[in-house]
Amino acid sequence: MSRSRHVGKIRKRLEDVKNQWIRPARADFSDNESARLATDALLDGGPEAYWHTLNQEGEVDFLSSAETQYIQAQAKEPPSGPDPAGGAEAGSRGLDSCSVQSGTYFPVTSEGSEPALLHNWTLAEKPYLKEKSSATVYFQTDKHNNIRDLVRRCISRASQVLAILMDVFTDVEIFCDILEAANKRGVFVCVLLDQGGVRLFQEMCDKVQISDIHLKNISIRSVEGEVYCAKSGRKFAGQIQEKFIISDWRFVLSGSYRHILAFYSEEHSACSPAFEPLGSEEYFVSKSSFENLTQAESDNSL
């Protein structure tokens, strides 16, 4: 008697949802072992091993072409084994990022110490703890009052601290606003960049001749997304795509924008600076395209 062919979790669900006579099943949030095995195969053996595992597991191709290319491009070899002569100290250095607790401050072995100012703000300096909050949604429909200007006004109003998380940051004019806030007004600035965007940020600094001497009151660090580790030890890190600015513990700007210059032109021949919308693969967006930005701010009417 022939053995029935294994059917993957996603394939089985696709077959069920396509058949109108099958009643909906209870939601299953358990891990997909077939998907994990296929991802491991892609990391270790490339596309051919990935397809072979999918066929063996009876699973559908669940990764897009962009995702498979990203995983292959970002794959890192496992750390080399500890030197026997190095003892326990060498072994501890050989631990990869999978063993690091999520609450650890990064980078743990940085040449610079953790910014002390991040933890020294008193309750009196945090009015958001005492005030009510409200939210406002902005749409990019007016070229004369665009999202970029809103971001710049937020930076120019900061008097204590600015925290900025961005995946790509190459807008020189906004960087000048940040430098002015830090060096002229004494605002402490913490910039967190996605690891993949560090090279472009460094390139911008080199072009405009910005060096460490201009960054005395600015902490610039990089972060990675979640790390996926195969059983072989090969791994890849995801991307940070969240974008927000926190100003003086009172204002939060969050939305689908980037600190880069893009250009759009549909009805007008002149090009104007704009932000690239999140998820777009083009640098050109029409006048009718929306870029949402939410400003959560404190209500001062106590």
C-alpha positions in Angstrom: 0.0 0.0 0.0 1.5 3.3 -1.1 2.2 6.0 1.5 0.1 9.1 1.2 2.1 12.2 0.1 2.7 14.8 2.8 0.8 18.1 2.3 2.3 21.3 3.7 0.4 23.5 6.0 0.0 26.4 3.6 -0.9 24.2 0.7 -3.6 22.4 2.8 -5.2 25.7 3.8 -5.1 27.0 0.2 -6.9 23.8 -0.9 -9.5 24.3 1.8 -10.3 27.9 1.1 -10.6 27.2 -2.6 -13.2 24.6 -1.9 -16.5 26.2 -1.0 -17.9 23.0 0.5 -15.3 22.7 3.2 -16.3 24.3 6.5 -13.8 26.9 7.9 -11.3 25.3 10.3 -10.2 26.7 13.6 -7.4 29.2 13.3 -4.0 27.6 13.6 -1.2 29.8 14.8 1.4 27.1 15.3 4.7 27.2 13.6 5.0 25.9 10.1 7.8 23.3 10.2 7.8 22.8 6.5 8.4 26.5 6.0 11.3 26.5 8.5 12.9 23.5 6.7 12.6 25.2 3.4 14.1 28.5 4.7 17.0 26.6 6.2 17.5 24.9 2.9 17.6 28.2 1.1 20.2 29.6 3.6 22.4 26.5 3.4 22.0 25.3 -0.2 20.5 28.0 -2.3 17.3 28.0 -4.5 17.7 24.4 -5.7 17.8 23.1 -2.2 14.8 25.3 -1.3 12.7 23.9 -4.2 13.8 20.4 -3.4 12.6 20.8 0.2 9.3 22.4 -0.9 8.6 19.4 -3.1 9.6 16.9 -0.4 7.4 18.7 2.2 4.5 19.1 -0.2 4.5 22.9 0.5 3.9 25.8 -1.8 6.5 28.5 -2.7 5.8 30.9 0.1 8.6 33.4 -0.5 8.6 36.1 -3.1 11.5 36.5 -5.5 12.5 39.7 -3.6 12.6 37.8 -0.3 14.6 34.9 -1.6 17.2 37.3 -3.1 17.3 39.3 0.2 17.9 36.1 2.2 20.7 34.9 -0.1 22.3 38.3 -0.1 22.2 38.8 3.7 23.1 35.2 4.7 26.1 35.1 7.1 28.3 32.1 7.9 28.2 30.7 11.4 31.0 32.0 13.7 34.1 29.9 13.8 34.5 27.5 16.7 36.4 28.8 19.8 40.1 28.4 19.9 41.0 25.5 22.2 43.8 27.6 23.7 41.5 30.5 24.3 39.4 28.7 27.0 36.1 29.9 28.2 36.8 33.6 27.3 37.2 32.7 23.6 34.0 30.6 23.8 32.0 33.5 25.1 33.2 35.7 22.3 32.1 33.2 19.8 28.5 33.4 20.8 26.3 34.6 17.9 23.5 37.1 18.2 20.9 34.3 18.6 22.1 33.9 22.2 21.8 37.5 23.1 18.8 38.6 25.2 16.5 41.1 23.5 16.9 43.5 26.4 20.6 43.9 25.9 21.8 47.4 25.0 23.4 47.4 21.5 26.1 47.5 20.6 27.4 45.7 23.7 31.0 46.0 22.6 30.8 49.4 21.0 33.8 51.8 21.1 31.5 54.3 22.6 29.7 54.1 25.9 25.9 54.1 26.3 24.6 57.7 26.2 24.0 58.7 29.8 21.5 61.3 28.9 19.0 58.7 27.7 18.3 57.7 31.3 18.7 61.0 33.2 15.5 62.8 32.4 13.5 63.6 35.5 9.7 63.2 35.7 9.4 67.0 35.7 11.0 67.0 32.3 8.5 64.6 30.9 5.2 66.5 30.7 3.6 63.6 28.7 3.2 61.8 32.0 0.8 64.4 33.3 -1.0 65.6 30.2 -3.7 64.1 28.0 -2.8 62.9 24.6 -4.3 63.3 21.1 -3.6 62.2 17.6 -3.8 64.0 14.3 -3.5 62.4 10.9 -1.9 64.3 8.0 -2.2 63.5 4.3 0.3 64.7 1.7 -2.1 66.6 -0.6 -0.8 70.1 -0.4 2.7 70.8 -1.9 2.9 74.0 0.0 2.4 72.3 3.4 4.0 68.9 2.9 5.1 66.2 5.3 8.8 67.2 4.9 8.1 70.7 6.2 6.1 69.2 9.2 9.1 67.0 10.1 11.5 70.0 9.8 9.2 72.1 12.0 9.1 69.4 14.6 13.0 69.3 14.7 13.2 73.1 14.9 10.9 73.2 17.9 12.9 70.6 19.9 14.5 72.1 23.0 15.6 69.0 25.0 15.9 65.7 23.1 15.3 64.2 19.7 15.1 60.5 19.1 14.9 59.4 15.4 14.5 55.9 14.0 14.9 55.7 10.2 15.7 53.0 7.7 17.3 55.3 5.1 18.6 58.8 5.9 20.2 60.8 3.1 18.4 64.2 3.3 21.1 66.7 3.8 18.8 69.6 4.7 17.0 67.7 7.4 20.4 66.6 8.7 21.4 70.2 8.9 18.3 70.8 11.0 19.4 68.1 13.3 23.0 69.4 13.5 21.7 72.9 14.3 19.5 71.5 17.1 22.4 69.6 18.6 25.2 72.2 18.2 23.3 75.5 18.4 20.5 74.8 20.9 22.1 72.0 22.9 19.4 69.4 22.0 20.6 65.8 22.7 19.9 63.8 19.5 19.8 60.0 19.2 19.7 58.6 15.7 19.0 54.9 15.1 19.5 53.6 11.5 18.8 50.3 10.0 22.0 48.5 9.5 21.4 48.4 5.7 21.2 52.2 5.5 24.4 53.0 7.4 26.5 53.0 4.2 24.3 55.6 2.5 24.2 57.8 5.7 28.0 57.6 5.9 28.2 58.5 2.2 26.1 61.6 2.8 28.3 62.7 5.7 31.4 62.2 3.6 30.0 64.3 0.7 29.2 67.3 2.9 32.4 66.8 5.0 30.7 66.0 8.3 33.0 64.3 10.8 33.0 63.3 14.5 33.8 66.9 15.6 30.4 68.0 14.4 28.6 65.2 16.2 29.5 66.0 19.8 25.9 66.0 21.0 24.6 63.3 18.7 24.5 59.6 19.2 24.3 57.6 15.9 23.8 53.9 16.1 22.6 51.1 13.9 20.1 48.3 14.6 19.0 45.2 12.9 15.6 43.5 12.5 14.8 40.0 13.9 17.6 37.5 13.2 16.7 34.1 11.7 19.1 31.3 12.5 19.2 28.0 10.6 20.2 24.8 12.5 23.5 24.9 10.6 24.3 28.3 12.2 23.9 30.4 9.0 21.6 33.3 9.6 20.2 36.6 8.2 18.8 39.7 9.8 15.6 41.4 8.8 15.2 45.1 8.1 14.0 47.9 10.4 11.2 49.7 8.5 9.6 51.6 11.3 10.0 55.3 11.1 9.4 57.8 13.9 10.7 61.0 15.6 10.2 61.7 19.3 10.6 65.3 20.3 11.0 66.5 23.9 9.0 63.5 25.2 5.8 65.2 23.9 5.5 64.9 20.2 5.7 61.7 18.1 5.8 61.7 14.3 5.3 58.3 12.7 4.3 57.4 9.2 5.3 56.3 5.7 8.1 58.7 5.0 11.9 58.5 4.7 14.5 61.2 5.2 15.5 61.1 1.6 14.9 63.4 -1.4 12.7 62.0 -4.2 11.1 63.8 -7.0 7.6 63.8 -8.5 6.1 65.6 -11.4 2.7 65.0 -13.0 0.9 68.2 -13.8 3.9 70.6 -13.2 7.2 70.5 -15.0 9.1 71.7 -11.9 10.3 68.9 -9.6 9.7 69.3 -5.9 11.3 67.4 -3.0 9.1 64.7 -1.5 9.4 61.6 0.7 9.5 58.2 -0.9 6.3 56.3 0.2 6.9 53.2 2.3 7.0 50.1 0.2 7.3 51.8 -3.1 9.9 50.6 -5.6 9.9 53.8 -7.5 11.2 57.3 -6.8 8.3 58.9 -8.6 4.8 59.4 -7.0 2.0 61.3 -8.6 0.2 64.3 -7.1 -2.7 62.0 -6.1 -0.6 59.7 -4.0 -1.0 59.8 -0.3 1.7 59.7 2.3 0.2 59.4 5.8 1.8 60.8 8.8 0.4 60.7 12.3 1.3 63.3 14.9 0.5 62.2 18.4 0.8 65.2 20.6 -0.1 66.3 24.1 -3.3 68.3 24.7 -2.1 71.4 26.6 -5.6 72.4 27.8 -5.4 71.0 31.3 
